[in-house]
Amino acid sequence: MTISLVILHADPARGGAERYTADLAAALAARNHDVSILASDFGPAIPGVRFVPMAANAATRRGRYAKFLDSLDAHVAQSPADIVHAMTPVRCCDVYHPHAGMAADLMGKWANHFNPRRRLFAEVERKLLTSAEPPVVLCLSDYVKKNIREHYELPPDRLATLFNAVDLKRFDPKQVNVREIRGELQIDESQIVALMVAQDFARKGLRQAIEAVAQVADPRLLLLVVGKDNPGPYAQLAARLNIAKQVRFIGAVSDPWRYYAAADFFVLPTRHDPCSLVVLESLAMGVPVISTIFNGACQIMENGSHGAVLSDPQDVSALGGAMRNLLDPAARQGMREACLALRPELSFDAHVDRLLAIYSSK
């Protein structure tokens, strides 16, 4: 099968959809499919996968995206594939996979009305999904499916559930030497590590996480923040709260595996996340998770068994209480065992099987 995966940026260091696209391309190529990634820029080479650059040169972000769409249309017309699988809104595709949630939903919820590129995302998505022959829309979770139905009247055969998954060979806690990894990261054995992996610090709740660390008031607690965003305002907040030494900013990484290995629990008090891959990776590594009901990934969790699922992302007291509970080694160990029991449900191989079945039935 000839498969074109479409994403604006194809650097897995960006996390989320970008890392998923690289992992999916590698998995499909390993099954002997003819795989290309169509993007404006790329990360490291992937064996068996072609990188096809799409021009995106313009003065503004909206202009660059419009140029990207023009380049994509021209390429698809000249080099048709059996499946065009788009991770971002495009003018035409066979499968639409909105990792960040529906563009129409984001416009309404997160005050993006004055963001020209976001407006273009929403315009392109609406034309795509209200066309005479819309693509199959992959729903990462029940949370996503609900959001889609709020905006578009799609027939049942145009909606397919494809829960996110994890490469269990890569994210395998049996391969972890915790003492060695924490030593490399200069983490003291007495410290209790709360990990956050995120790109959009404001939406993912970093402010609330820092405020909760201050509220817990335990010097053993260390918040590691992995991701590409401006840490300045958050470092200033930690300093004002007198916990600067308890918040460490790592920056962007291409593979967060060793940070999961070093973590005691994971925290992501997000306001909106269709199905956070980092949450599933944490669970697969046996790392208890604190997140919210606005994260589709949490549908696989049981509150109190695999961590905590908070009802209000802004409730710092509840977040602090969940963190405080996870300072207890016995509580963490019980939740770790429950998280590890979820591993078979998170298999990336099963995910790819399901996706290929969707490709065949589209």
C-alpha distance (Angstrom), angle and dihedral (degrees) to the residues before:
residue distance angle dihedral
M1 . . .
T2 3.82 . .
I3 3.81 108.8 .
S4 3.80 128.8 -175.8
L5 3.81 115.5 -164.4
V6 3.80 112.3 -159.7
I7 3.80 125.5 -156.9
L8 3.80 132.2 145.9
H9 3.81 94.1 -128.1
A10 3.82 121.9 21.9
D11 3.79 101.0 -168.9
P12 3.84 109.8 122.1
A13 3.81 89.9 -155.1
R14 3.81 86.0 77.0
G15 3.82 88.2 67.1
G16 3.80 127.1 -149.5
A17 3.80 115.1 51.0
E18 3.79 92.7 5.7
R19 3.79 93.6 56.3
Y20 3.81 91.2 42.5
T21 3.81 90.7 53.0
A22 3.80 91.9 53.0
D23 3.82 91.7 47.2
L24 3.81 92.4 46.9
A25 3.81 92.5 48.3
A26 3.79 90.8 52.0
A27 3.83 92.2 47.9
L28 3.81 93.5 48.7
A29 3.80 92.3 46.6
A30 3.81 89.5 50.2
R31 3.82 86.9 58.3
N32 3.82 89.2 55.6
H33 3.79 97.8 -104.8
D34 3.80 119.3 145.2
V35 3.81 101.3 -112.6
S36 3.80 131.9 -174.4
I37 3.79 130.4 175.4
L38 3.80 114.0 -146.2
A39 3.81 110.3 -159.2
S40 3.79 144.6 131.0
D41 3.82 93.6 -114.1
F42 3.78 138.3 6.1
G43 3.78 146.0 -148.2
P44 3.82 126.6 -143.3
A45 3.81 120.0 -24.7
I46 3.82 117.5 -88.9
P47 3.82 117.4 -146.1
G48 3.80 111.9 -109.4
V49 3.83 94.1 7.1
R50 3.82 125.3 110.4
F51 3.79 119.5 -142.1
V52 3.81 111.2 -146.0
P53 3.82 112.7 -170.5
M54 3.79 118.2 -139.6
A55 3.80 116.4 -155.1
A56 3.80 112.2 -114.5
N57 3.79 103.9 163.4
A58 3.80 114.9 143.0
A59 3.79 138.9 120.9
T60 3.83 97.2 -105.4
R61 3.81 135.8 41.6
R62 3.80 90.3 -116.3
G63 3.79 89.9 49.2
R64 3.80 92.1 49.4
Y65 3.79 91.3 51.6
A66 3.80 92.1 48.0
K67 3.81 89.3 50.8
F68 3.81 89.3 48.6
L69 3.82 89.8 54.0
D70 3.82 91.4 49.0
S71 3.81 90.9 50.2
L72 3.79 91.0 47.5
D73 3.81 93.2 50.7
A74 3.80 91.0 50.5
H75 3.80 93.1 48.4
V76 3.81 94.9 47.5
A77 3.81 90.4 49.4
Q78 3.81 91.2 52.1
S79 3.82 98.0 37.5
P80 3.81 109.8 29.2
A81 3.80 119.0 -167.7
D82 3.79 132.4 -157.3
I83 3.82 88.0 -118.4
V84 3.79 130.9 21.3
H85 3.81 105.7 -166.2
A86 3.81 112.4 -172.3
M87 3.79 124.4 -163.7
T88 3.80 91.6 -173.0
P89 3.84 132.9 41.6
V90 3.82 111.3 -74.1
R91 3.77 135.0 166.5
C92 3.79 96.5 -109.8
C93 3.81 134.7 8.8
D94 3.80 141.8 138.4
V95 3.81 96.1 -127.9
Y96 3.81 126.7 27.7
H97 3.80 115.6 -161.2
P98 3.84 110.7 -175.6
H99 3.80 102.1 -165.6
A100 3.80 94.3 172.7
G101 3.79 92.9 46.6
M102 3.78 128.9 -99.2
A103 3.80 113.3 -34.8
A104 3.80 89.4 -137.1
D105 3.81 90.2 54.1
L106 3.80 92.9 48.8
M107 3.79 91.2 50.7
G108 3.77 90.2 56.0
K109 3.80 100.0 41.8
W110 3.76 108.6 36.8
A111 3.81 103.4 41.7
N112 3.81 95.4 -108.4
H113 3.82 93.2 144.3
F114 3.80 90.3 110.6
N115 3.81 94.5 45.4
P116 3.84 105.1 99.1
R117 3.80 95.4 -159.8
R118 3.81 92.3 48.2
R119 3.80 88.8 51.1
L120 3.80 88.9 52.8
F121 3.83 90.1 49.5
A122 3.80 89.3 54.4
E123 3.81 93.5 45.4
V124 3.80 93.1 50.2
E125 3.80 92.5 45.0
R126 3.80 93.0 50.5
K127 3.80 92.7 51.3
L128 3.80 90.2 47.0
L129 3.80 96.0 49.9
T130 3.80 97.4 40.0
S131 3.81 93.8 48.7
A132 3.80 122.0 114.9
E133 3.81 90.3 -103.7
P134 3.81 108.7 30.4
P135 3.81 120.3 -173.2
V136 3.77 125.2 -108.9
V137 3.80 106.4 -87.5
L138 3.79 114.6 -142.8
C139 3.81 111.2 -141.7
L140 3.80 111.8 -153.2
S141 3.80 91.7 -161.0
D142 3.79 145.3 -11.2
Y143 3.82 86.3 -90.7
V144 3.82 89.9 60.6
K145 3.81 94.0 44.8
K146 3.80 89.8 53.6
N147 3.82 90.7 51.2
I148 3.80 92.4 49.1
R149 3.79 92.5 52.3
E150 3.81 89.9 51.8
H151 3.81 89.6 63.2
Y152 3.80 109.7 24.8
E153 3.81 136.2 39.8
L154 3.77 99.7 -141.8
P155 3.81 122.8 167.7
P156 3.82 115.5 -110.5
D157 3.81 93.0 -106.7
R158 3.82 89.4 60.2
L159 3.83 93.1 59.3
A160 3.80 119.9 71.6
T161 3.79 127.0 173.8
L162 3.80 114.5 -132.2
F163 3.79 110.5 168.2
N164 3.79 114.1 -154.9
A165 3.78 117.7 -99.1
V166 3.78 142.3 -162.3
D167 3.79 135.7 -128.4
L168 3.80 96.1 -116.6
K169 3.79 92.3 -167.8
R170 3.79 91.1 59.7
F171 3.79 96.9 37.4
D172 3.78 96.7 50.3
P173 3.82 117.7 140.6
K174 3.80 89.7 -159.0
Q175 3.80 88.0 71.1
V176 3.81 92.2 56.6
N177 3.79 126.7 109.3
V178 3.79 96.1 -172.6
R179 3.79 96.4 -174.5
E180 3.80 92.2 51.0
I181 3.82 94.3 46.7
R182 3.80 94.1 45.9
G183 3.79 88.4 48.9
E184 3.80 90.7 53.9
L185 3.80 89.5 49.8
Q186 3.82 91.4 47.2
I187 3.79 93.4 -119.4
D188 3.77 115.4 153.3
E189 3.81 117.1 -126.7
S190 3.80 90.5 -122.2
Q191 3.81 93.5 57.7
I192 3.80 122.2 99.1
V193 3.79 108.9 -143.3
A194 3.80 123.1 -144.2
L195 3.80 109.6 -171.0
M196 3.80 128.8 -155.7
V197 3.82 121.3 -175.9
A198 3.81 111.4 -173.4
Q199 3.80 144.1 131.2
D200 3.82 101.2 -156.7
F201 3.80 102.4 53.2
A202 3.80 95.8 -176.3
R203 3.81 96.6 51.8
K204 3.80 93.7 39.4
G205 3.81 92.3 55.5
L206 3.79 105.1 -112.5
R207 3.80 92.2 149.6
Q208 3.79 90.7 55.2
A209 3.81 91.0 46.2
I210 3.81 91.8 53.6
E211 3.80 91.9 46.3
A212 3.81 89.5 49.8
V213 3.82 91.4 51.8
A214 3.79 88.2 53.9
Q215 3.80 90.6 48.1
V216 3.81 92.7 50.9
A217 3.82 87.7 56.4
D218 3.80 96.2 -162.8
P219 3.83 113.9 136.6
R220 3.82 90.6 -152.4
L221 3.82 91.1 68.0
L222 3.82 114.2 97.2
L223 3.83 122.0 -176.2
L224 3.82 112.5 -151.5
V225 3.81 112.4 -163.5
V226 3.81 116.6 -161.8
G227 3.79 119.8 -176.1
K228 3.78 148.4 77.9
D229 3.79 110.1 -83.5
N230 3.79 136.4 102.5
P231 3.82 107.6 -74.7
G232 3.81 94.4 -174.0
P233 3.83 101.0 96.7
Y234 3.79 91.4 41.9
A235 3.79 94.0 48.9
Q236 3.81 87.2 51.6
L237 3.80 90.3 50.5
A238 3.80 91.2 51.4
A239 3.80 89.9 49.5
R240 3.81 91.8 50.5
L241 3.80 89.1 51.3
N242 3.82 90.6 49.0
I243 3.82 93.4 -119.0
A244 3.83 100.0 105.3
K245 3.81 90.5 127.3
Q246 3.81 90.6 53.1
V247 3.82 96.0 57.7
R248 3.81 119.3 65.8
F249 3.81 123.4 -176.5
I250 3.81 114.0 -150.1
G251 3.82 100.8 177.2
A252 3.80 126.0 -145.8
V253 3.80 119.2 -21.1
S254 3.81 129.0 -177.1
D255 3.82 93.1 -137.9
P256 3.83 121.5 21.6
W257 3.83 93.3 -168.7
R258 3.79 97.3 117.1
Y259 3.79 91.9 48.7
Y260 3.81 90.3 56.7
A261 3.79 86.9 48.2
A262 3.81 90.6 54.4
A263 3.83 95.5 44.0
D264 3.79 127.6 100.6
F265 3.80 92.4 -165.7
F266 3.80 139.7 -7.1
V267 3.80 126.0 -124.7
L268 3.82 128.5 -163.3
P269 3.83 113.4 154.4
T270 3.81 91.1 -178.2
R271 3.78 126.2 177.6
H272 3.81 91.4 -151.5
D273 3.81 132.4 6.3
P274 3.83 122.2 152.0
C275 3.82 94.0 -152.2
S276 3.77 113.8 -26.6
L277 3.79 110.9 -138.7
V278 3.80 91.7 -161.2
V279 3.80 89.9 60.2
L280 3.80 91.1 53.5
E281 3.81 91.6 46.6
S282 3.79 89.3 51.9
L283 3.79 91.6 51.0
A284 3.80 90.8 48.5
M285 3.81 89.1 53.4
G286 3.81 90.5 51.4
V287 3.80 93.0 -108.9
P288 3.84 113.6 142.9
V289 3.80 114.3 -125.7
I290 3.80 135.1 -139.9
S291 3.81 110.9 -163.1
T292 3.82 139.5 128.9
I293 3.80 143.3 -96.7
F294 3.82 86.3 -104.6
N295 3.80 90.6 70.6
G296 3.81 114.0 85.2
A297 3.80 90.7 -154.4
C298 3.80 89.3 69.1
Q299 3.81 92.0 71.5
I300 3.80 86.9 84.0
M301 3.81 91.8 53.4
E302 3.79 130.4 83.2
N303 3.78 111.6 -142.9
G304 3.79 108.8 -114.6
S305 3.81 94.3 14.3
H306 3.79 103.5 65.4
G307 3.79 96.3 20.8
A308 3.80 128.8 -72.3
V309 3.81 132.2 -44.5
L310 3.81 107.7 -159.5
S311 3.79 122.8 -153.0
D312 3.82 96.0 -150.4
P313 3.84 121.1 42.6
Q314 3.80 89.7 -162.1
D315 3.81 95.2 55.3
V316 3.80 101.5 105.1
S317 3.80 92.2 175.1
A318 3.81 92.1 57.6
L319 3.79 90.6 45.7
G320 3.79 91.1 49.5
G321 3.80 90.2 49.0
A322 3.80 91.0 52.7
M323 3.80 90.5 49.5
R324 3.79 91.3 47.9
N325 3.80 90.5 52.9
L326 3.80 90.0 54.1
L327 3.79 92.2 54.9
D328 3.81 85.3 77.8
P329 3.85 109.5 91.7
A330 3.82 92.6 -151.0
A331 3.81 91.8 53.5
R332 3.79 91.0 48.4
Q333 3.80 92.7 49.0
G334 3.81 93.3 51.6
M335 3.79 91.1 48.9
R336 3.81 91.3 45.0
E337 3.80 90.4 58.0
A338 3.80 91.1 48.2
C339 3.82 90.8 49.8
L340 3.80 92.5 50.8
A341 3.81 89.5 52.3
L342 3.84 87.6 63.5
R343 3.80 93.7 61.4
P344 3.85 97.6 98.4
E345 3.82 89.7 55.5
L346 3.81 90.5 54.2
S347 3.82 98.4 54.7
F348 3.81 114.8 143.4
D349 3.82 90.4 -154.5
A350 3.81 90.5 60.2
H351 3.81 88.9 46.7
V352 3.83 91.8 54.3
D353 3.82 91.1 46.7
R354 3.79 89.4 54.5
L355 3.81 92.1 46.3
L356 3.80 93.3 51.1
A357 3.81 89.1 51.3
I358 3.81 88.7 53.3
Y359 3.82 90.5 49.1
S360 3.81 90.2 52.5
S361 3.81 93.8 49.9
K362 3.79 99.2 42.9
